[in-house]
Amino acid sequence: MSFEIIGTIENIETIAVGKQIREIRRLREQYGSGRWRKVKGFAYVRLTKGSIRRAEIHWYETHTISKKKMKIKRFVD
């Protein structure tokens, strides 16, 4: 599902760090090493069909690499 984030991501919270992340090996192979974190937050998103909904979003990030592999976990509204 492709989507566009509208505005800012709120209530950002770290879920897992380093070896606590199940996909850590793949992340390091694909994007490089670093202190990877799995993070979640809430934002309004515009879906492919044009509708706007509030959603819980999950992604991976490091200090040197911006957000990667963003996905909608669930809709909140």
URZI-V314635 format. One record per residue. N is the residue number from 1. RES is the residue in one small letter. PSI is psi in radians with two decimals (NA if undefined). D_LAST is the distance of its C-alpha to the last C-alpha in Angstrom with 1 decimal. Layout:
BEGIN
N RES PSI D_LAST
N RES PSI D_LAST
END
This chain:
BEGIN
1 m 2.13 17.7
2 s 2.58 18.4
3 f 2.89 16.1
4 e 2.30 16.8
5 i 2.30 15.4
6 i 2.16 15.1
7 g -2.54 16.4
8 t 2.78 16.8
9 i 2.26 15.4
10 e 2.87 14.9
11 n 0.83 15.7
12 i 2.33 17.9
13 e 2.33 19.5
14 t 2.27 22.3
15 i -0.77 22.0
16 a 2.70 25.5
17 v 2.41 28.6
18 g -2.17 31.6
19 k -0.17 32.8
20 q -0.32 29.7
21 i 2.21 28.0
22 r -0.63 28.7
23 e 0.38 29.0
24 i -0.70 31.2
25 r -0.82 34.3
26 r -0.71 32.6
27 l -0.78 31.0
28 r -0.67 34.5
29 e -0.70 36.2
30 q -0.71 33.9
31 y -0.23 33.3
32 g 2.98 36.0
33 s 2.98 36.4
34 g 3.10 34.9
35 r 1.60 32.9
36 w 2.47 29.7
37 r 2.49 26.5
38 k 2.23 23.2
39 v 2.65 20.4
40 k 2.73 16.7
41 g 3.08 14.4
42 f 2.42 11.0
43 a 2.83 11.0
44 y 2.39 9.9
45 v 2.57 11.5
46 r 2.11 13.4
47 l 2.97 14.0
48 t -0.68 17.5
49 k -0.03 17.1
50 g -0.18 16.0
51 s 2.62 12.3
52 i 2.24 10.2
53 r 2.73 6.7
54 r 2.34 5.8
55 a 2.71 7.5
56 e 2.19 10.1
57 i 2.40 13.4
58 h 2.55 16.8
59 w 2.97 20.2
60 y 2.56 23.9
61 e 2.78 26.1
62 t 3.05 29.5
63 h -0.68 31.2
64 t -0.36 33.1
65 i 2.29 30.7
66 s -3.00 27.4
67 k 2.34 24.0
68 k 2.63 24.6
69 k 0.87 22.8
70 m 2.43 19.2
71 k 2.64 16.7
72 i 2.14 13.1
73 k -0.77 12.9
74 r 2.78 9.5
75 f 2.44 5.9
76 v -0.53 3.8
77 d NA 0.0
END
